Amino acid sequence: MTQTRLAYSLAAMSTLAVAGCALPQTYQGMDATSVAAAPTVPAMDVSDYFEAHHEGRIYVFDDFATYKAFLDYGHTAYRLVRIGEGPQGETIVFGLTDADKAKREGIASVALYDGAVNASSNFYGEVLYEGRFYVFDRWADLRAFKSSWDAPYRFTEIGAGPGNRTIVYVLNDDNKKERPDALINRFKKRHRMPVTP
């Protein structure tokens, strides 16, 4: 190949490369207006979180009825299981609702447990740990509790919960000097116990 032909070939290739870079970014063989919008993901309800430590497993729920069925019967109809993935090698069992049983993503209990989302401002949570109910109205308090398994500020009712379990209402710097009547009533309403007047 002569130098002249080589120069023409290189010039033609560089012209094509520059022309290719000059194409609009939206052009990919179709009109930009025909690109379908990404499907919207329905919002998850991240207002409730329930966790129960039982027989070496961690059970996690975002639905009170499913959690209550677990408390009553010791199992759930539908579940997503992660064998050995707990902090101490425990199996994690996510109790699923009928609506969530076919999902592999978009499950509120999984997203909350994994720390992928934060709970909503009207949060309510329970952790059944070492035979006690720990009750929360702030997601940050529940996460702090799970990092140390201690609640420095609390209001305790010994033997007052379902199955004569102790209830520990977890408090924080903002409310540590007040009786948590609103939180007590939320717990009692959920568990169908007499509410404090």
ChimeraX attribute file (.defattr): number of C-alpha atoms within 10 A of each C-alpha:
attribute: neighborCount
match mode: 1-to-1
recipient: residues
	/A:1	5
	/A:2	6
	/A:3	8
	/A:4	9
	/A:5	10
	/A:6	11
	/A:7	11
	/A:8	11
	/A:9	12
	/A:10	12
	/A:11	12
	/A:12	12
	/A:13	12
	/A:14	12
	/A:15	12
	/A:16	12
	/A:17	11
	/A:18	11
	/A:19	10
	/A:20	10
	/A:21	10
	/A:22	9
	/A:23	10
	/A:24	9
	/A:25	8
	/A:26	11
	/A:27	9
	/A:28	9
	/A:29	6
	/A:30	9
	/A:31	9
	/A:32	12
	/A:33	8
	/A:34	7
	/A:35	9
	/A:36	7
	/A:37	7
	/A:38	6
	/A:39	6
	/A:40	6
	/A:41	7
	/A:42	7
	/A:43	9
	/A:44	14
	/A:45	15
	/A:46	21
	/A:47	20
	/A:48	22
	/A:49	26
	/A:50	23
	/A:51	23
	/A:52	22
	/A:53	16
	/A:54	13
	/A:55	7
	/A:56	12
	/A:57	17
	/A:58	21
	/A:59	24
	/A:60	25
	/A:61	29
	/A:62	26
	/A:63	19
	/A:64	17
	/A:65	12
	/A:66	21
	/A:67	26
	/A:68	17
	/A:69	14
	/A:70	17
	/A:71	15
	/A:72	11
	/A:73	9
	/A:74	10
	/A:75	16
	/A:76	19
	/A:77	12
	/A:78	16
	/A:79	20
	/A:80	18
	/A:81	14
	/A:82	13
	/A:83	12
	/A:84	12
	/A:85	13
	/A:86	14
	/A:87	9
	/A:88	9
	/A:89	11
	/A:90	16
	/A:91	17
	/A:92	23
	/A:93	24
	/A:94	23
	/A:95	28
	/A:96	25
	/A:97	20
	/A:98	11
	/A:99	8
	/A:100	16
	/A:101	14
	/A:102	12
	/A:103	10
	/A:104	9
	/A:105	9
	/A:106	14
	/A:107	21
	/A:108	25
	/A:109	24
	/A:110	23
	/A:111	16
	/A:112	20
	/A:113	19
	/A:114	9
	/A:115	11
	/A:116	9
	/A:117	14
	/A:118	15
	/A:119	21
	/A:120	13
	/A:121	11
	/A:122	11
	/A:123	15
	/A:124	21
	/A:125	23
	/A:126	25
	/A:127	22
	/A:128	21
	/A:129	15
	/A:130	11
	/A:131	15
	/A:132	19
	/A:133	23
	/A:134	25
	/A:135	25
	/A:136	25
	/A:137	22
	/A:138	19
	/A:139	21
	/A:140	13
	/A:141	17
	/A:142	21
	/A:143	13
	/A:144	12
	/A:145	17
	/A:146	13
	/A:147	9
	/A:148	8
	/A:149	11
	/A:150	12
	/A:151	18
	/A:152	11
	/A:153	15
	/A:154	20
	/A:155	19
	/A:156	14
	/A:157	14
	/A:158	12
	/A:159	12
	/A:160	14
	/A:161	17
	/A:162	15
	/A:163	10
	/A:164	11
	/A:165	16
	/A:166	18
	/A:167	24
	/A:168	24
	/A:169	23
	/A:170	25
	/A:171	23
	/A:172	15
	/A:173	8
	/A:174	7
	/A:175	12
	/A:176	14
	/A:177	12
	/A:178	9
	/A:179	13
	/A:180	16
	/A:181	13
	/A:182	12
	/A:183	17
	/A:184	19
	/A:185	17
	/A:186	15
	/A:187	22
	/A:188	17
	/A:189	13
	/A:190	11
	/A:191	13
	/A:192	11
	/A:193	13
	/A:194	9
	/A:195	13
	/A:196	10
	/A:197	5
